Amino acid sequence: MAVMIEPRVKDAATRKADRPAKTAETRAALNMRIQPDLRDLIDQAAEATGKNRTDFVLDAARRAAQDALLDRVHVQLKPKAYAAFVQRLDAPPQANEALRKTMQTPPVWS
């Protein structure tokens, strides 16, 4: 059985084909000034991940924006549901086999 492994770094033609067509409705400019050493760092990281500078910065900015907004999600509960939620948060964890196994497993970084 043959196993196909896709290369991590795509060539420029493949990356371009993956992008949506550029139109006035789908694209807008975002300009910024940065220090040359920071630009060089971004360029190195972009190259290491097989992206161009724009794609790398946009991906990082998108993730940061989503994280910032997800941190501010507002959840509304009825008083009874909220009381049950707080009670579970305040209660000590119940011992179970999965928790025991997790606590006894050495971390992969040690």
KARAFEN-V44314 format. One record per residue. RES is the residue in three letters. PHI is phi in whole degrees, 0 to 359 (* if undefined). OMEGA is omega in radians with two decimals (999 if undefined). D_FIRST is the distance of its C-alpha to the first C-alpha in whole Angstrom. Layout:
RES/PHI/OMEGA/D_FIRST
RES/PHI/OMEGA/D_FIRST
This chain:
MET/*/3.14/0
ALA/270/3.11/4
VAL/247/3.12/7
MET/264/3.08/10
ILE/246/-3.14/13
GLU/282/3.11/16
PRO/297/-3.12/19
ARG/289/-3.08/22
VAL/262/3.11/25
LYS/270/3.08/25
ASP/283/-3.06/27
ALA/301/-3.11/30
ALA/294/3.13/30
THR/292/3.13/27
ARG/298/-3.12/29
LYS/294/-3.14/32
ALA/292/3.14/30
ASP/285/-3.07/29
ARG/275/3.05/33
PRO/291/3.13/35
ALA/298/3.14/38
LYS/278/3.04/41
THR/223/3.13/44
ALA/299/-3.10/47
GLU/281/-3.05/46
THR/256/-3.07/43
ARG/230/3.04/44
ALA/217/-3.11/47
ALA/278/3.02/48
LEU/222/-3.09/48
ASN/250/3.08/50
MET/208/3.08/50
ARG/251/3.13/52
ILE/225/3.10/50
GLN/292/-3.12/51
PRO/303/-3.13/49
ASP/292/3.07/47
LEU/290/3.08/46
ARG/299/3.13/45
ASP/296/3.10/43
LEU/298/3.11/41
ILE/298/3.12/40
ASP/298/3.12/39
GLN/297/-3.14/37
ALA/294/3.12/35
ALA/298/3.14/34
GLU/297/-3.13/33
ALA/296/-3.14/31
THR/261/3.09/29
GLY/76/-3.14/29
LYS/240/2.98/32
ASN/273/-3.07/35
ARG/302/-3.10/38
THR/299/-3.14/39
ASP/297/3.14/36
PHE/297/-3.12/36
VAL/294/3.14/39
LEU/295/3.10/39
ASP/298/3.14/36
ALA/295/3.14/38
ALA/294/3.12/41
ARG/298/3.12/39
ARG/298/3.14/38
ALA/296/3.13/41
ALA/294/3.11/43
GLN/297/3.11/41
ASP/299/-3.13/42
ALA/298/-3.13/45
LEU/284/3.13/46
LEU/294/3.09/44
ASP/292/-3.08/46
ARG/246/3.12/49
VAL/291/-3.12/48
HIS/255/3.13/50
VAL/247/3.12/50
GLN/254/3.10/53
LEU/233/3.01/53
LYS/290/-3.06/56
PRO/308/-3.12/58
LYS/294/3.13/57
ALA/293/3.12/53
TYR/295/3.12/54
ALA/299/3.11/56
ALA/294/3.12/53
PHE/297/-3.14/51
VAL/296/3.13/53
GLN/299/3.12/54
ARG/292/3.11/50
LEU/294/-3.09/50
ASP/282/-3.09/53
ALA/287/3.07/52
PRO/293/-3.14/50
PRO/295/3.10/47
GLN/275/3.13/46
ALA/296/3.07/45
ASN/208/-3.04/41
GLU/298/-3.13/38
ALA/296/3.12/36
LEU/294/3.10/39
ARG/301/-3.12/40
LYS/297/3.13/36
THR/299/-3.10/36
MET/290/-3.13/39
GLN/267/-3.13/38
THR/277/3.11/35
PRO/293/3.13/35
PRO/295/-3.08/34
VAL/292/-3.10/31
TRP/273/-3.14/34
SER/265/999/36
